[in-house]
């Protein structure tokens, strides 16, 4: 179907079901569906995908009914109704498959992000630990020097004891 015919058909139908033109409560949903249909029909990639779904549905139905392309039954209205129902089923099945793949991709992306966050947190923890170790370097070296010189460590927070002086005399 040429692009001009698609646009003309869309315009005619949109005038009928536009939410501002009708009081039907289902008008917004119908208008959204019409817009999506126009988008699919005008986009070459999406149109090719739709055509593939339609032909897949026909082939599946012919296999189920054990028919060939030359059989008269493939031209009957009953076959066309079954074909339409099978096409809807194929499109829904493909959409569900795409959604599952997208969810799986999002879960995998979430796992990767979590892993990166954990690695970042681990690097930060290590860096903080190294910084704290460097800050206490002088205290550790001073303690070691005192030990080497034979000085006894002073307990923390303890006051120095005053020696009692004995009075002479």
C-alpha beads as a LAMMPS data file, in Angstrom:
LAMMPS data file: protein, C-alpha beads

169 atoms
168 bonds

1 atom types
1 bond types

-500.0 500.0 xlo xhi
-500.0 500.0 ylo yhi
-500.0 500.0 zlo zhi

Masses

1 110.0

Atoms # bond

1 1 1 0.000 0.000 0.000
2 1 1 1.516 3.370 -0.950
3 1 1 2.443 5.847 1.757
4 1 1 -0.057 8.406 0.515
5 1 1 -2.935 5.945 0.855
6 1 1 -1.869 5.100 4.406
7 1 1 -1.824 8.785 5.359
8 1 1 -5.198 9.412 3.706
9 1 1 -6.808 6.436 5.470
10 1 1 -5.270 7.532 8.791
11 1 1 -6.652 11.045 8.385
12 1 1 -10.168 9.816 7.585
13 1 1 -10.259 7.429 10.527
14 1 1 -8.659 9.900 12.922
15 1 1 -11.413 12.404 12.203
16 1 1 -13.951 9.772 13.240
17 1 1 -12.327 8.578 16.457
18 1 1 -10.367 11.593 17.689
19 1 1 -11.101 12.094 21.428
20 1 1 -11.947 15.767 20.840
21 1 1 -14.476 14.882 18.116
22 1 1 -16.390 12.083 19.848
23 1 1 -17.797 11.425 23.333
24 1 1 -17.048 7.698 23.301
25 1 1 -15.025 6.798 26.419
26 1 1 -12.846 4.386 24.387
27 1 1 -11.848 7.090 21.888
28 1 1 -8.418 7.886 23.421
29 1 1 -7.410 4.215 23.361
30 1 1 -8.692 3.753 19.812
31 1 1 -6.893 6.889 18.658
32 1 1 -3.623 5.690 20.230
33 1 1 -3.988 2.340 18.448
34 1 1 -4.639 4.088 15.152
35 1 1 -1.534 6.239 15.586
36 1 1 0.557 3.165 16.417
37 1 1 -0.779 1.367 13.339
38 1 1 0.138 4.332 11.147
39 1 1 3.628 4.432 12.660
40 1 1 4.157 0.721 11.987
41 1 1 2.882 0.966 8.412
42 1 1 5.021 3.991 7.565
43 1 1 8.250 2.672 9.120
44 1 1 9.968 0.330 6.652
45 1 1 11.642 -1.784 9.332
46 1 1 8.478 -2.221 11.396
47 1 1 6.438 -2.852 8.240
48 1 1 8.842 -5.615 7.186
49 1 1 8.549 -7.163 10.645
50 1 1 4.747 -7.040 10.436
51 1 1 4.779 -8.617 6.959
52 1 1 7.050 -11.367 8.287
53 1 1 4.665 -12.026 11.182
54 1 1 1.729 -12.269 8.781
55 1 1 3.536 -14.719 6.503
56 1 1 4.723 -16.765 9.506
57 1 1 1.143 -17.001 10.752
58 1 1 -0.016 -18.219 7.337
59 1 1 2.696 -20.871 7.193
60 1 1 1.941 -22.053 10.733
61 1 1 -1.761 -22.312 9.976
62 1 1 -1.115 -24.182 6.735
63 1 1 1.100 -26.653 8.619
64 1 1 -1.523 -27.135 11.317
65 1 1 -4.230 -27.774 8.723
66 1 1 -1.823 -29.761 6.512
67 1 1 -2.528 -27.597 3.484
68 1 1 -0.390 -26.403 0.593
69 1 1 -0.371 -22.962 -0.995
70 1 1 -2.265 -24.301 -4.018
71 1 1 -5.208 -25.755 -2.075
72 1 1 -8.604 -24.123 -2.565
73 1 1 -9.181 -24.078 1.196
74 1 1 -6.500 -21.372 1.552
75 1 1 -8.809 -18.987 -0.300
76 1 1 -11.900 -19.612 1.837
77 1 1 -13.262 -17.047 4.300
78 1 1 -12.903 -19.579 7.111
79 1 1 -9.177 -19.869 6.368
80 1 1 -8.859 -16.075 6.254
81 1 1 -10.502 -15.788 9.711
82 1 1 -8.167 -18.445 11.110
83 1 1 -5.219 -16.725 9.462
84 1 1 -6.163 -13.433 11.099
85 1 1 -6.463 -15.083 14.526
86 1 1 -3.114 -16.846 14.033
87 1 1 -1.517 -13.553 12.970
88 1 1 -2.685 -11.909 16.186
89 1 1 -1.290 -14.849 18.159
90 1 1 2.097 -14.651 16.364
91 1 1 2.373 -10.890 16.920
92 1 1 1.524 -11.233 20.620
93 1 1 3.950 -14.124 21.012
94 1 1 6.743 -12.117 19.383
95 1 1 5.977 -9.098 21.586
96 1 1 6.069 -11.247 24.719
97 1 1 9.375 -12.738 23.597
98 1 1 10.802 -9.244 23.050
99 1 1 9.596 -8.147 26.489
100 1 1 11.188 -11.188 28.140
101 1 1 14.457 -10.507 26.330
102 1 1 14.344 -6.856 27.360
103 1 1 13.680 -7.783 30.997
104 1 1 16.537 -10.278 30.933
105 1 1 18.833 -7.644 29.435
106 1 1 17.771 -5.150 32.103
107 1 1 18.399 -7.704 34.863
108 1 1 21.846 -8.423 33.433
109 1 1 22.532 -4.697 33.202
110 1 1 21.450 -4.351 36.836
111 1 1 23.804 -7.160 37.867
112 1 1 26.678 -5.504 36.020
113 1 1 25.882 -2.155 37.669
114 1 1 25.726 -3.788 41.100
115 1 1 29.054 -5.505 40.474
116 1 1 30.637 -2.201 39.419
117 1 1 29.202 -0.479 42.490
118 1 1 30.598 -3.196 44.750
119 1 1 34.020 -2.910 43.104
120 1 1 33.938 0.872 43.528
121 1 1 32.956 0.517 47.192
122 1 1 35.754 -2.010 47.749
123 1 1 38.339 0.306 46.156
124 1 1 37.077 3.197 48.311
125 1 1 37.227 1.067 51.459
126 1 1 40.776 0.003 50.640
127 1 1 41.812 3.580 49.861
128 1 1 40.308 4.796 53.173
129 1 1 42.087 2.004 55.032
130 1 1 45.414 2.914 53.399
131 1 1 44.875 6.604 54.224
132 1 1 44.121 5.766 57.857
133 1 1 47.237 3.572 57.972
134 1 1 49.359 6.410 56.575
135 1 1 47.922 8.894 59.102
136 1 1 49.004 6.734 62.042
137 1 1 52.505 6.193 60.620
138 1 1 54.243 8.746 62.853
139 1 1 52.591 7.316 65.953
140 1 1 53.650 3.764 65.042
141 1 1 57.216 4.817 64.233
142 1 1 57.415 6.822 67.464
143 1 1 56.203 3.800 69.444
144 1 1 58.846 1.609 67.817
145 1 1 61.607 4.140 68.543
146 1 1 60.506 4.372 72.162
147 1 1 60.613 0.592 72.404
148 1 1 64.110 0.504 70.905
149 1 1 65.308 3.067 73.427
150 1 1 63.829 1.092 76.284
151 1 1 61.122 3.549 77.208
152 1 1 57.940 2.141 78.600
153 1 1 54.760 3.115 76.814
154 1 1 52.447 5.458 78.608
155 1 1 48.904 4.259 79.029
156 1 1 46.452 6.320 77.061
157 1 1 44.452 8.824 79.012
158 1 1 46.501 8.237 82.151
159 1 1 47.950 11.185 84.018
160 1 1 51.604 11.197 84.799
161 1 1 52.231 10.253 88.380
162 1 1 54.074 12.715 90.472
163 1 1 56.882 11.260 92.465
164 1 1 56.693 11.863 96.113
165 1 1 59.638 13.685 97.429
166 1 1 60.858 12.781 100.883
167 1 1 61.771 15.604 103.052
168 1 1 65.300 15.501 104.375
169 1 1 65.895 16.162 107.930

Bonds

1 1 1 2
2 1 2 3
3 1 3 4
4 1 4 5
5 1 5 6
6 1 6 7
7 1 7 8
8 1 8 9
9 1 9 10
10 1 10 11
11 1 11 12
12 1 12 13
13 1 13 14
14 1 14 15
15 1 15 16
16 1 16 17
17 1 17 18
18 1 18 19
19 1 19 20
20 1 20 21
21 1 21 22
22 1 22 23
23 1 23 24
24 1 24 25
25 1 25 26
26 1 26 27
27 1 27 28
28 1 28 29
29 1 29 30
30 1 30 31
31 1 31 32
32 1 32 33
33 1 33 34
34 1 34 35
35 1 35 36
36 1 36 37
37 1 37 38
38 1 38 39
39 1 39 40
40 1 40 41
41 1 41 42
42 1 42 43
43 1 43 44
44 1 44 45
45 1 45 46
46 1 46 47
47 1 47 48
48 1 48 49
49 1 49 50
50 1 50 51
51 1 51 52
52 1 52 53
53 1 53 54
54 1 54 55
55 1 55 56
56 1 56 57
57 1 57 58
58 1 58 59
59 1 59 60
60 1 60 61
61 1 61 62
62 1 62 63
63 1 63 64
64 1 64 65
65 1 65 66
66 1 66 67
67 1 67 68
68 1 68 69
69 1 69 70
70 1 70 71
71 1 71 72
72 1 72 73
73 1 73 74
74 1 74 75
75 1 75 76
76 1 76 77
77 1 77 78
78 1 78 79
79 1 79 80
80 1 80 81
81 1 81 82
82 1 82 83
83 1 83 84
84 1 84 85
85 1 85 86
86 1 86 87
87 1 87 88
88 1 88 89
89 1 89 90
90 1 90 91
91 1 91 92
92 1 92 93
93 1 93 94
94 1 94 95
95 1 95 96
96 1 96 97
97 1 97 98
98 1 98 99
99 1 99 100
100 1 100 101
101 1 101 102
102 1 102 103
103 1 103 104
104 1 104 105
105 1 105 106
106 1 106 107
107 1 107 108
108 1 108 109
109 1 109 110
110 1 110 111
111 1 111 112
112 1 112 113
113 1 113 114
114 1 114 115
115 1 115 116
116 1 116 117
117 1 117 118
118 1 118 119
119 1 119 120
120 1 120 121
121 1 121 122
122 1 122 123
123 1 123 124
124 1 124 125
125 1 125 126
126 1 126 127
127 1 127 128
128 1 128 129
129 1 129 130
130 1 130 131
131 1 131 132
132 1 132 133
133 1 133 134
134 1 134 135
135 1 135 136
136 1 136 137
137 1 137 138
138 1 138 139
139 1 139 140
140 1 140 141
141 1 141 142
142 1 142 143
143 1 143 144
144 1 144 145
145 1 145 146
146 1 146 147
147 1 147 148
148 1 148 149
149 1 149 150
150 1 150 151
151 1 151 152
152 1 152 153
153 1 153 154
154 1 154 155
155 1 155 156
156 1 156 157
157 1 157 158
158 1 158 159
159 1 159 160
160 1 160 161
161 1 161 162
162 1 162 163
163 1 163 164
164 1 164 165
165 1 165 166
166 1 166 167
167 1 167 168
168 1 168 169
